[in-house]
Amino acid sequence: MNLTRAVLLLNGLVLSVNAENCDIERLRLGNSYYFNNIINNTKEDIYVGEQKMFFKENKKKGDYNGEENPESSIKESTWLKDRKSIIKKNEKGSVLETTKPYHILYTPKVRGKNNLYIKYDTKYWTKDSNGKWNKKSNWMSSCINYEITWCGDGIKDIFLDKGIKKYDIKEECDPADPSKESWGTGGCSTSCTKVQIPKKFESCESTFNRKLRHGNSYQFTDYFINNSNMTLHFDEYFMNFDEIESHGNFNAGNNPSINFTKRFIDKDYILRPSESIVTAITNKNYPITHRPVIRSFDNLKIEYLAKYYEVKNNGKYVGPFFHSTCVNYEITSCGDGIKDNYTEQGGKHIFEECDDGNNKSGDGCSNTCQLEN
């Protein structure tokens, strides 16, 4: 069992610590830990007495454990008991140990070098010139700030995790997405491994042309029909927004990302033969805040890429396979010189009685493209 620990180096001085100059170690979401305190005695024989452990979670950054903290389970180590609390010069060993594992159950609100703080205080005596233990005691202290890491915190981690389940953390990538629901088109999986996904698609298996209206906001969805005779298990979705710069920046903000729908998640990402379902939806609205410089069928292009596996009768997965869909959006507005009369995909009807190419009222066509008396 590998223990996360603090090391007290005894050099004849009373050690004092504060949170700013503590050692820094890392813990991993989903793993469990025991903590212990090690003394490295390089000076002279000492007698160890009272020991204390102070444990503090940074509540502003979340409750990671959701259970009792390890302070309630500390005990003197077997190593120290075997030595009857005496540590000789040049001896090194654990003097204080926790007996209950500390589980990192929840994702921190913020990753920081002080997600968790542990301080150890040890009371000890040295011998006087007559070889007897001094009546005056000393205190030495050490502390550790723990940074809690996880896949999706935006920092690519490579380190050896020293928890109960000891393993190497080797992230190939890590987008800043704590929800793990959308990973952009950067080719990074939800386990922080690289996926070879093109950011741009030369051609799509299916292409559609639709219209969006200036002043409105939209959520985009991807509807998938399983026309094969195989059960499909979806793994990831990727979305790429391509605004033609010469046509203007219509959104003027961050583009949405694509997530699996709740209904599809409840189906365990499974789509059986002949089934059809809205498999993915954007996490926020895309507002058309600006008119295009040029109205065109391809003012905005959205590319969807679904990663999935075929599920064989024996339960084995084959793949991955990718299905791509492209949608070209024409952005319409009152005042662009084209009289519009159409129904949007969501059912809203756009009807202009006139469009004289400007947004002024009083010239027979109002600024909402309705005829004036």
Secondary structure as the mmCIF struct_conf table of DSSP 4:
data_model
#
loop_
_struct_conf.conf_type_id
_struct_conf.id
_struct_conf.beg_label_comp_id
_struct_conf.beg_label_asym_id
_struct_conf.beg_label_seq_id
_struct_conf.end_label_comp_id
_struct_conf.end_label_asym_id
_struct_conf.end_label_seq_id
STRN STRN1 THR A 4 LEU A 10
BEND BEND1 ASN A 11 LEU A 13
HELX_RH_3T_P HELX_RH_3T_P1 ALA A 19 ASN A 21
BEND BEND2 CYS A 22 CYS A 22
STRN STRN2 ASP A 23 ARG A 28
TURN_TY1_P TURN_TY1_P1 LEU A 29 GLY A 30
STRN STRN3 SER A 32 TYR A 33
STRN STRN4 PHE A 35 ASN A 41
BEND BEND3 LYS A 43 GLU A 44
STRN STRN5 ILE A 46 GLU A 57
HELX_RH_3T_P HELX_RH_3T_P2 LYS A 59 LYS A 61
BEND BEND4 TYR A 64 ASN A 65
BEND BEND5 GLU A 67 GLU A 67
HELX_RH_3T_P HELX_RH_3T_P3 PRO A 70 SER A 73
STRN STRN6 ILE A 74 GLU A 76
HELX_RH_AL_P HELX_RH_AL_P1 THR A 78 ASP A 82
TURN_TY1_P TURN_TY1_P2 ARG A 83 SER A 85
STRN STRN7 ILE A 86 ILE A 87
TURN_TY1_P TURN_TY1_P3 LYS A 89 ASN A 90
STRN STRN8 LYS A 92 THR A 98
BEND BEND6 THR A 99 LYS A 100
HELX_LH_PP_P HELX_LH_PP_P1 PRO A 101 PRO A 101
STRN STRN9 TYR A 102 HIS A 103
BEND BEND7 TYR A 106 TYR A 106
BEND BEND8 LYS A 109 VAL A 110
TURN_TY1_P TURN_TY1_P4 LYS A 113 ASN A 114
BEND BEND9 ASN A 115 ASN A 115
STRN STRN10 LEU A 116 THR A 126
STRN STRN11 LYS A 127 LYS A 127
TURN_TY1_P TURN_TY1_P5 SER A 129 ASN A 130
BEND BEND10 GLY A 131 LYS A 132
STRN STRN12 TRP A 133 TRP A 133
BEND BEND11 LYS A 135 LYS A 136
STRN STRN13 ASN A 138 THR A 149
TURN_TY1_P TURN_TY1_P6 CYS A 151 GLY A 152
STRN STRN14 ASP A 153 ASP A 153
BEND BEND12 GLY A 154 ILE A 155
STRN STRN15 ILE A 158 ASP A 161
BEND BEND13 GLY A 163 LYS A 165
STRN STRN16 TYR A 167 LYS A 170
BEND BEND14 GLU A 172 GLU A 172
STRN STRN17 ALA A 176 ALA A 176
TURN_TY1_P TURN_TY1_P7 PRO A 178 SER A 179
BEND BEND15 GLU A 181 GLU A 181
TURN_TY1_P TURN_TY1_P8 GLY A 184 THR A 185
BEND BEND16 GLY A 186 GLY A 186
STRN STRN18 CYS A 188 CYS A 188
TURN_TY1_P TURN_TY1_P9 THR A 190 SER A 191
BEND BEND17 CYS A 192 CYS A 192
STRN STRN19 LYS A 194 LYS A 194
BEND BEND18 LYS A 199 LYS A 200
BEND BEND19 GLU A 202 GLU A 202
BEND BEND20 GLU A 205 GLU A 205
STRN STRN20 SER A 206 ARG A 213
TURN_TY1_P TURN_TY1_P10 HIS A 214 GLY A 215
STRN STRN21 SER A 217 TYR A 218
STRN STRN22 THR A 221 ILE A 225
BEND BEND21 SER A 228 MET A 230
STRN STRN23 THR A 231 GLU A 243
HELX_RH_3T_P HELX_RH_3T_P4 GLU A 245 HIS A 247
BEND BEND22 PHE A 250 ASN A 251
BEND BEND23 GLY A 253 GLY A 253
HELX_LH_PP_P HELX_LH_PP_P2 ASN A 254 PRO A 256
STRN STRN24 ILE A 258 PHE A 260
HELX_RH_AL_P HELX_RH_AL_P2 LYS A 262 ASP A 266
TURN_TY1_P TURN_TY1_P11 LYS A 267 TYR A 269
STRN STRN25 ILE A 270 LEU A 271
TURN_TY1_P TURN_TY1_P12 PRO A 273 SER A 274
STRN STRN26 SER A 276 THR A 282
BEND BEND24 ASN A 283 LYS A 284
STRN STRN27 TYR A 286 PRO A 287
BEND BEND25 HIS A 290 HIS A 290
BEND BEND26 VAL A 293 ILE A 294
TURN_TY1_P TURN_TY1_P13 PHE A 297 ASP A 298
BEND BEND27 ASN A 299 ASN A 299
STRN STRN28 LEU A 300 VAL A 311
TURN_TY1_P TURN_TY1_P14 ASN A 313 ASN A 314
BEND BEND28 GLY A 315 GLY A 315
STRN STRN29 TYR A 317 THR A 332
TURN_TY1_P TURN_TY1_P15 CYS A 334 GLY A 335
BEND BEND29 ASP A 336 GLY A 337
STRN STRN30 ASN A 341 THR A 343
TURN_TY1_P TURN_TY1_P16 GLN A 345 GLY A 346
BEND BEND30 GLY A 347 GLY A 347
STRN STRN31 HIS A 349 PHE A 351
BEND BEND31 GLU A 353 GLU A 353
BEND BEND32 GLY A 357 ASN A 358
BEND BEND33 SER A 361 GLY A 364
STRN STRN32 CYS A 365 CYS A 365
TURN_TY1_P TURN_TY1_P17 ASN A 367 THR A 368
BEND BEND34 CYS A 369 CYS A 369
STRN STRN33 LEU A 371 LEU A 371
#
